[in-house]
Amino acid sequence: MNENITISKHTVVAFNYVLRDGEGKILDDSEGNPLEYLQGAGNIVPGLERQMEGHQAGDAFEAIVAPAEGYGERKNIPIQSVPREAFKGIPHLREGMQFNTRGADGELTPIWVHKVEEDVVLIDANHPLAGVTLHFNVEIAHVREANPHEVEHGHPSCSGCAGGGCHA
């Protein structure tokens, strides 16, 4: 691993982060387990990926990502109520879980659980962080050149890719 590699397209980057909203509330963090992604493959939100460009291992910085470059602006789609029985077979249904539903046009559309009540589940077509300005504190753990398999499949190698059996 060359510590002097600069983050650019087709580099694999591992970084630690703390994600906060505009009020400073922690929304997520890497908890000391660096997140690894392939630069230029759209593995992370576009605004963060753009701000990672040019950094090297050891760099620490704050990245502020507007909703348009994060999880998007909130769409004016009302939260819907779905009978709880539509989720049978999912014993630990909880707020924030993502599912895909097939629209009338046959396309898969992501939905998120907004709230779980006794008889109904409230679902939202907006990502839970839609409309939120994201404040990342980032520390680059390491950077390396991606191998041809990683570039071809659009993500860093993983155990599912061993022997070419990529699951993505």
NUROLO-905552 format. One record per atom (N, C-alpha, C): residue in three letters; residue number from 1; x, y, z; atom name. Coordinates in steps of 0.001 Angstrom, whole numbers, plus 500000, padded with zeros to 6 digits. Layout:
BEGIN
ALA:NUM:X:Y:Z:CA
...
//
This chain:
BEGIN
MET:1:500853:498813:500000:N
MET:1:500000:500000:500000:CA
MET:1:500888:501236:500000:C
ASN:2:500719:502092:499029:N
ASN:2:501484:503323:498923:CA
ASN:2:500715:504429:499621:C
GLU:3:501279:504969:500692:N
GLU:3:500600:505994:501484:CA
GLU:3:500494:507325:500746:C
ASN:4:501189:507493:499614:N
ASN:4:501183:508766:498909:CA
ASN:4:500201:508808:497751:C
ILE:5:499378:507799:497610:N
ILE:5:498399:507783:496522:CA
ILE:5:497306:508803:496831:C
THR:6:496974:509581:495838:N
THR:6:495923:510587:495960:CA
THR:6:494602:509988:495499:C
ILE:7:493542:510309:496191:N
ILE:7:492220:509806:495818:CA
ILE:7:491845:510359:494451:C
SER:8:491594:509452:493530:N
SER:8:491151:509792:492183:CA
SER:8:490342:508601:491669:C
LYS:9:489776:508739:490489:N
LYS:9:488958:507668:489916:CA
LYS:9:489735:506353:489924:C
HIS:10:489045:505299:490328:N
HIS:10:489574:503936:490380:CA
HIS:10:490604:503730:491489:C
THR:11:490475:504493:492577:N
THR:11:491232:504172:493783:CA
THR:11:490253:503637:494804:C
VAL:12:490735:502710:495631:N
VAL:12:489929:502176:496727:CA
VAL:12:490329:502961:497965:C
VAL:13:489325:503503:498633:N
VAL:13:489547:504384:499774:CA
VAL:13:488872:503783:500998:C
ALA:14:489578:503790:502120:N
ALA:14:488982:503424:503403:CA
ALA:14:489022:504673:504268:C
PHE:15:487868:505007:504870:N
PHE:15:487834:506215:505693:CA
PHE:15:486914:506025:506892:C
ASN:16:487275:506716:507957:N
ASN:16:486420:506801:509135:CA
ASN:16:485634:508096:509031:C
TYR:17:484427:508089:509589:N
TYR:17:483604:509295:509503:CA
TYR:17:482651:509384:510683:C
VAL:18:482231:510604:510944:N
VAL:18:481100:510894:511816:CA
VAL:18:480198:511787:510984:C
LEU:19:478926:511419:510882:N
LEU:19:477945:512182:510116:CA
LEU:19:476993:512860:511083:C
ARG:20:476855:514184:510938:N
ARG:20:475941:514965:511779:CA
ARG:20:474972:515751:510891:C
ASP:21:473850:516131:511494:N
ASP:21:472936:517032:510797:CA
ASP:21:473354:518469:511115:C
GLY:22:472587:519441:510668:N
GLY:22:472916:520849:510861:CA
GLY:22:472907:521303:512307:C
GLU:23:472217:520558:513166:N
GLU:23:472167:520908:514591:CA
GLU:23:473264:520197:515384:C
GLY:24:474070:519385:514715:N
GLY:24:475159:518691:515392:CA
GLY:24:474806:517309:515911:C
LYS:25:473571:516861:515678:N
LYS:25:473154:515523:516121:CA
LYS:25:473861:514467:515273:C
ILE:26:474464:513478:515938:N
ILE:26:475132:512395:515208:CA
ILE:26:474073:511504:514566:C
LEU:27:474186:511339:513258:N
LEU:27:473265:510507:512490:CA
LEU:27:473843:509129:512213:C
ASP:28:475174:509056:512087:N
ASP:28:475845:507804:511760:CA
ASP:28:477339:507997:511984:C
ASP:29:478056:506899:512167:N
ASP:29:479515:506966:512206:CA
ASP:29:480067:505585:511900:C
SER:30:481339:505560:511555:N
SER:30:481976:504307:511165:CA
SER:30:482434:503486:512370:C
GLU:31:482332:504052:513561:N
GLU:31:482653:503348:514809:CA
GLU:31:484020:502678:514767:C
GLY:32:484994:503322:514149:N
GLY:32:486347:502775:514105:CA
GLY:32:486559:501680:513077:C
ASN:33:485524:501346:512306:N
ASN:33:485626:500371:511219:CA
ASN:33:485538:501141:509909:C
PRO:34:486670:501448:509303:N
PRO:34:486642:502297:508108:CA
PRO:34:485710:501752:507023:C
LEU:35:484993:502666:506409:N
LEU:35:484146:502350:505265:CA
LEU:35:485043:502354:504035:C
GLU:36:484912:501323:503206:N
GLU:36:485736:501212:502010:CA
GLU:36:484841:501372:500786:C
TYR:37:485310:502126:499816:N
TYR:37:484539:502331:498587:CA
TYR:37:485488:502528:497415:C
LEU:38:484939:502453:496215:N
LEU:38:485689:502676:494981:CA
LEU:38:485361:504072:494467:C
GLN:39:486363:504930:494428:N
GLN:39:486173:506313:493966:CA
GLN:39:485742:506317:492503:C
GLY:40:484707:507099:492222:N
GLY:40:484219:507241:490860:CA
GLY:40:483148:506246:490476:C
ALA:41:482770:505358:491402:N
ALA:41:481773:504330:491086:CA
ALA:41:480411:504617:491705:C
GLY:42:480260:505755:492368:N
GLY:42:478972:506103:492959:CA
GLY:42:478629:505273:494186:C
ASN:43:479636:504784:494903:N
ASN:43:479390:503972:496099:CA
ASN:43:478960:504807:497306:C
ILE:44:479282:506096:497314:N
ILE:44:478897:506995:498406:CA
ILE:44:478160:508190:497802:C
VAL:45:477545:509017:498637:N
VAL:45:476782:510147:498097:CA
VAL:45:477690:511037:497252:C
PRO:46:477168:511572:496159:N
PRO:46:477987:512315:495202:CA
PRO:46:478773:513486:495804:C
GLY:47:478153:514238:496690:N
GLY:47:478840:515395:497262:CA
GLY:47:480039:515011:498106:C
LEU:48:479946:513902:498828:N
LEU:48:481092:513446:499618:CA
LEU:48:482160:512883:498696:C
GLU:49:481754:512101:497707:N
GLU:49:482722:511532:496776:CA
GLU:49:483514:512648:496089:C
ARG:50:482840:513696:495681:N
ARG:50:483510:514829:495012:CA
ARG:50:484536:515477:495945:C
GLN:51:484187:515618:497229:N
GLN:51:485081:516275:498178:CA
GLN:51:486229:515367:498639:C
MET:52:486115:514067:498407:N
MET:52:487198:513135:498740:CA
MET:52:488346:513256:497729:C
GLU:53:488009:513623:496501:N
GLU:53:488981:513723:495415:CA
GLU:53:490180:514570:495838:C
GLY:54:491385:514055:495593:N
GLY:54:492601:514800:495858:CA
GLY:54:493198:514594:497244:C
HIS:55:492461:513958:498154:N
HIS:55:492993:513711:499498:CA
HIS:55:493867:512463:499509:C
GLN:56:494631:512295:500598:N
GLN:56:495522:511149:500773:CA
GLN:56:495309:510547:502153:C
ALA:57:495866:509359:502355:N
ALA:57:495809:508708:503659:CA
ALA:57:496354:509664:504718:C
GLY:58:495668:509732:505842:N
GLY:58:496067:510606:506937:CA
GLY:58:495352:511944:506938:C
ASP:59:494774:512339:505806:N
ASP:59:494045:513610:505758:CA
ASP:59:492782:513520:506604:C
ALA:60:492464:514604:507283:N
ALA:60:491220:514726:508046:CA
ALA:60:490578:516052:507646:C
PHE:61:489289:516038:507404:N
PHE:61:488613:517252:506952:CA
PHE:61:487119:517152:507216:C
GLU:62:486436:518292:507103:N
GLU:62:484981:518326:507201:CA
GLU:62:484429:518509:505793:C
ALA:63:483414:517734:505476:N
ALA:63:482737:517850:504183:CA
ALA:63:481273:518162:504457:C
ILE:64:480805:519264:503919:N
ILE:64:479395:519637:504054:CA
ILE:64:478733:519353:502719:C
VAL:65:477684:518528:502762:N
VAL:65:477025:518065:501542:CA
VAL:65:475572:518531:501547:C
ALA:66:475221:519349:500562:N
ALA:66:473850:519832:500411:CA
ALA:66:472944:518671:500014:C
PRO:67:471647:518773:500334:N
PRO:67:470723:517682:499996:CA
PRO:67:470780:517239:498537:C
ALA:68:470935:518177:497622:N
ALA:68:470958:517825:496193:CA
ALA:68:472115:516894:495850:C
GLU:69:473214:516942:496627:N
GLU:69:474360:516072:496383:CA
GLU:69:474453:514962:497429:C
GLY:70:473422:514860:498258:N
GLY:70:473367:513821:499285:CA
GLY:70:472263:512835:498952:C
TYR:71:471200:512890:499745:N
TYR:71:470075:511972:499552:CA
TYR:71:468898:512647:498866:C
GLY:72:469147:513808:498278:N
GLY:72:468135:514499:497503:CA
GLY:72:467234:515379:498352:C
GLU:73:466503:516205:497656:N
GLU:73:465492:517037:498314:CA
GLU:73:464285:516151:498607:C
ARG:74:463497:516531:499584:N
ARG:74:462284:515762:499888:CA
ARG:74:461299:515920:498733:C
LYS:75:460747:514797:498294:N
LYS:75:459718:514803:497255:CA
LYS:75:458382:515066:497949:C
ASN:76:457508:515728:497260:N
ASN:76:456201:516044:497822:CA
ASN:76:455253:514854:497646:C
ILE:77:455617:513755:498306:N
ILE:77:454820:512526:498248:CA
ILE:77:454390:512217:499676:C
PRO:78:453100:512085:499925:N
PRO:78:452657:511848:501306:CA
PRO:78:453098:510479:501838:C
ILE:79:453280:510433:503147:N
ILE:79:453549:509167:503826:CA
ILE:79:452291:508322:503708:C
GLN:80:452463:507040:503416:N
GLN:80:451313:506157:503210:CA
GLN:80:451206:505141:504341:C
SER:81:449992:504730:504593:N
SER:81:449707:503722:505610:CA
SER:81:449456:502385:504909:C
VAL:82:450190:501344:505353:N
VAL:82:450074:500013:504761:CA
VAL:82:449736:499038:505889:C
PRO:83:448805:498102:505650:N
PRO:83:448502:497131:506715:CA
PRO:83:449762:496384:507158:C
ARG:84:449894:496191:508458:N
ARG:84:451063:495503:509034:CA
ARG:84:451235:494120:508425:C
GLU:85:450140:493465:508091:N
GLU:85:450200:492110:507530:CA
GLU:85:450928:492058:506185:C
ALA:86:451061:493199:505504:N
ALA:86:451811:493235:504248:CA
ALA:86:453297:492967:504496:C
PHE:87:453726:493055:505750:N
PHE:87:455119:492838:506114:CA
PHE:87:455306:491554:506909:C
LYS:88:454323:490629:506816:N
LYS:88:454484:489390:507578:CA
LYS:88:455711:488637:507066:C
GLY:89:456345:487940:507958:N
GLY:89:457590:487274:507625:CA
GLY:89:458796:488145:507942:C
ILE:90:458547:489371:508380:N
ILE:90:459617:490272:508803:CA
ILE:90:459377:490553:510281:C
PRO:91:459987:489745:511151:N
PRO:91:459670:489819:512580:CA
PRO:91:460139:491086:513284:C
HIS:92:461226:491676:512852:N
HIS:92:461789:492824:513563:CA
HIS:92:461705:494093:512715:C
LEU:93:460534:494372:512199:N
LEU:93:460308:495549:511377:CA
LEU:93:460546:496797:512229:C
ARG:94:461361:497725:511693:N
ARG:94:461655:498923:512463:CA
ARG:94:461811:500139:511552:C
GLU:95:461695:501297:512163:N
GLU:95:461842:502572:511471:CA
GLU:95:463193:502637:510763:C
GLY:96:463172:503162:509530:N
GLY:96:464395:503342:508761:CA
GLY:96:464714:502192:507821:C
MET:97:464051:501031:507998:N
MET:97:464322:499898:507100:CA
MET:97:463897:500268:505681:C
GLN:98:464671:499784:504712:N
GLN:98:464379:500055:503310:CA
GLN:98:463862:498799:502637:C
PHE:99:462882:498992:501784:N
PHE:99:462323:497917:500965:CA
PHE:99:462175:498446:499549:C
ASN:100:462013:497540:498612:N
ASN:100:461710:497931:497239:CA
ASN:100:460311:497459:496919:C
THR:101:459574:498314:496238:N
THR:101:458233:497966:495796:CA
THR:101:458184:498158:494291:C
ARG:102:457364:497376:493642:N
ARG:102:457254:497470:492188:CA
ARG:102:456074:498373:491848:C
GLY:103:456361:499430:491089:N
GLY:103:455322:500374:490685:CA
GLY:103:454477:499834:489557:C
ALA:104:453472:500601:489185:N
ALA:104:452573:500210:488098:CA
ALA:104:453328:500019:486781:C
ASP:105:454445:500738:486643:N
ASP:105:455247:500631:485423:CA
ASP:105:456234:499460:485472:C
GLY:106:456228:498712:486590:N
GLY:106:457105:497564:486734:CA
GLY:106:458474:497890:487314:C
GLU:107:458758:499175:487466:N
GLU:107:460047:499607:488012:CA
GLU:107:460085:499427:489521:C
LEU:108:461264:499035:490036:N
LEU:108:461452:498945:491476:CA
LEU:108:461662:500340:492041:C
THR:109:460947:500636:493123:N
THR:109:461049:501926:493787:CA
THR:109:461373:501691:495255:C
PRO:110:462417:502360:495778:N
PRO:110:462715:502180:497197:CA
PRO:110:461709:502917:498077:C
ILE:111:461380:502311:499197:N
ILE:111:460542:502939:500222:CA
ILE:111:461209:502696:501570:C
TRP:112:460914:503562:502518:N
TRP:112:461483:503429:503854:CA
TRP:112:460369:503391:504879:C
VAL:113:460581:502603:505926:N
VAL:113:459617:502534:507018:CA
VAL:113:459770:503807:507836:C
HIS:114:458686:504559:507923:N
HIS:114:458684:505811:508681:CA
HIS:114:458304:505557:510140:C
LYS:115:457323:504680:510334:N
LYS:115:456865:504372:511688:CA
LYS:115:456136:503037:511660:C
VAL:116:456326:502256:512722:N
VAL:116:455637:500974:512848:CA
VAL:116:454616:501101:513972:C
GLU:117:453353:500863:513634:N
GLU:117:452286:500875:514629:CA
GLU:117:451738:499460:514742:C
GLU:118:450824:499246:515658:N
GLU:118:450337:497889:515914:CA
GLU:118:449721:497235:514674:C
ASP:119:448860:497946:513970:N
ASP:119:448158:497367:512827:CA
ASP:119:448602:497899:511472:C
VAL:120:449349:499002:511473:N
VAL:120:449772:499605:510216:CA
VAL:120:451252:499988:510262:C
VAL:121:451808:500110:509072:N
VAL:121:453181:500585:508903:CA
VAL:121:453101:501823:508021:C
LEU:122:453702:502910:508479:N
LEU:122:453737:504129:507692:CA
LEU:122:455014:504102:506856:C
ILE:123:454850:504238:505546:N
ILE:123:455998:504184:504634:CA
ILE:123:456174:505527:503931:C
ASP:124:457414:505797:503558:N
ASP:124:457771:507067:502942:CA
ASP:124:458633:506785:501711:C
ALA:125:458350:507453:500615:N
ALA:125:459148:507299:499398:CA
ALA:125:460422:508146:499455:C
ASN:126:460558:508959:500495:N
ASN:126:461764:509767:500687:CA
ASN:126:462758:509027:501570:C
HIS:127:464025:509096:501219:N
HIS:127:465073:508568:502090:CA
HIS:127:464980:509334:503413:C
PRO:128:465246:508688:504551:N
PRO:128:465170:509391:505835:CA
PRO:128:466047:510639:505913:C
LEU:129:467107:510718:505114:N
LEU:129:467979:511896:505140:CA
LEU:129:467738:512841:503963:C
ALA:130:466656:512622:503217:N
ALA:130:466305:513548:502134:CA
ALA:130:466030:514919:502742:C
GLY:131:466540:515948:502102:N
GLY:131:466339:517310:502566:CA
GLY:131:467287:517743:503666:C
VAL:132:468179:516852:504113:N
VAL:132:469099:517155:505216:CA
VAL:132:470473:517521:504658:C
THR:133:471041:518639:505141:N
THR:133:472432:518965:504831:CA
THR:133:473302:518085:505713:C
LEU:134:474216:517363:505096:N
LEU:134:475053:516389:505787:CA
LEU:134:476402:517010:506148:C
HIS:135:476816:516807:507393:N
HIS:135:478102:517320:507876:CA
HIS:135:478962:516120:508251:C
PHE:136:479940:515822:507407:N
PHE:136:480836:514689:507631:CA
PHE:136:482159:515177:508216:C
ASN:137:482627:514525:509272:N
ASN:137:484011:514645:509714:CA
ASN:137:484683:513381:509216:C
VAL:138:485679:513540:508358:N
VAL:138:486287:512425:507638:CA
VAL:138:487767:512321:507994:C
GLU:139:488237:511086:508140:N
GLU:139:489668:510825:508258:CA
GLU:139:489998:509677:507306:C
ILE:140:490892:509928:506366:N
ILE:140:491262:508924:505366:CA
ILE:140:492220:507925:506012:C
ALA:141:491820:506647:506039:N
ALA:141:492657:505598:506639:CA
ALA:141:493695:505080:505644:C
HIS:142:493258:504748:504432:N
HIS:142:494207:504338:503397:CA
HIS:142:493607:504486:502003:C
VAL:143:494505:504548:501037:N
VAL:143:494138:504691:499628:CA
VAL:143:495036:503748:498841:C
ARG:144:494453:503020:497899:N
ARG:144:495239:502151:497025:CA
ARG:144:494598:502133:495646:C
GLU:145:495376:501713:494659:N
GLU:145:494835:501567:493312:CA
GLU:145:493879:500374:493290:C
ALA:146:492772:500505:492592:N
ALA:146:491821:499402:492454:CA
ALA:146:492382:498372:491485:C
ASN:147:492026:497108:491700:N
ASN:147:492436:496081:490740:CA
ASN:147:491381:496003:489623:C
PRO:148:491694:495333:488515:N
PRO:148:490757:495280:487376:CA
PRO:148:489384:494708:487749:C
HIS:149:489344:493706:488637:N
HIS:149:488066:493123:489060:CA
HIS:149:487207:494171:489768:C
GLU:150:487825:494959:490630:N
GLU:150:487095:495996:491368:CA
GLU:150:486547:497053:490414:C
VAL:151:487351:497459:489458:N
VAL:151:486901:498458:488484:CA
VAL:151:485737:497896:487670:C
GLU:152:485861:496652:487230:N
GLU:152:484812:496021:486423:CA
GLU:152:483491:495919:487177:C
HIS:153:483562:495568:488468:N
HIS:153:482342:495347:489250:CA
HIS:153:481866:496583:490005:C
GLY:154:482672:497642:490028:N
GLY:154:482236:498905:490591:CA
GLY:154:482251:499013:492104:C
HIS:155:483040:498155:492763:N
HIS:155:483165:498229:494218:CA
HIS:155:484422:497496:494645:C
PRO:156:484907:497764:495877:N
PRO:156:486089:497039:496352:CA
PRO:156:485812:495547:496452:C
SER:157:486869:494748:496327:N
SER:157:486717:493295:496452:CA
SER:157:486198:492943:497835:C
CYS:158:485424:491872:497881:N
CYS:158:484865:491413:499145:CA
CYS:158:484892:489875:499129:C
SER:159:484530:489279:500235:N
SER:159:484548:487813:500308:CA
SER:159:483621:487183:499274:C
GLY:160:482537:487880:498917:N
GLY:160:481612:487358:497908:CA
GLY:160:482198:487372:496513:C
CYS:161:483299:488107:496335:N
CYS:161:483936:488192:495021:CA
CYS:161:485065:487184:494864:C
ALA:162:485380:486450:495905:N
ALA:162:486486:485492:495848:CA
ALA:162:486272:484553:494673:C
GLY:163:487280:484390:493882:N
GLY:163:487186:483504:492727:CA
GLY:163:486289:484030:491628:C
GLY:164:485959:485333:491669:N
GLY:164:485152:485924:490622:CA
GLY:164:483667:485781:490842:C
GLY:165:483233:485214:491966:N
GLY:165:481800:485041:492222:CA
GLY:165:481187:486278:492835:C
CYS:166:481251:487377:492128:N
CYS:166:480781:488652:492648:CA
CYS:166:479281:488626:492863:C
HIS:167:478851:489180:494000:N
HIS:167:477426:489184:494329:CA
HIS:167:476759:490497:493957:C
ALA:168:477517:491496:493531:N
ALA:168:476906:492792:493227:CA
ALA:168:476458:492867:491792:C
//
